[in-house]
Amino acid sequence: MASDKDFLDFVLDQLSETDFISYRAMMGEYVIYCRGKVVGGIYDNRLLLKPTASAKELIKDAAYELPYKGGGKMIAADVDDRELLNRLIPAIADDLSAPQ
């Protein structure tokens, strides 16, 4: 099942306080970037994020889900918690190395 553009728009609105957010459509889903780094994506209308050290620290009781069959486990983010999302996404980007 592909993700809805409306869900993407909602997530982007929730992240409006965070600078340098972008996305790329990919096979009916959306990859989410912060400062040019892949921090997660929208899969089947779920925001799933890379399970970095900062993400695990900020969401201690994180639920893990697979983005697609054969994919690695990612953290299922609560898209309704705007404050947490705007702390979480930059923290994940800080944990990741610069894109090649």
Protein Blocks (a to p, Z undefined) as FASTA:
>chain_A
ZZdfklmmmmmmmmmmpghiacddeehiacddeehiafbdceehiacddddfklmmmmmm
bccddfbghiacdddddfklmmlmmmmmmmmmmmpccdZZ
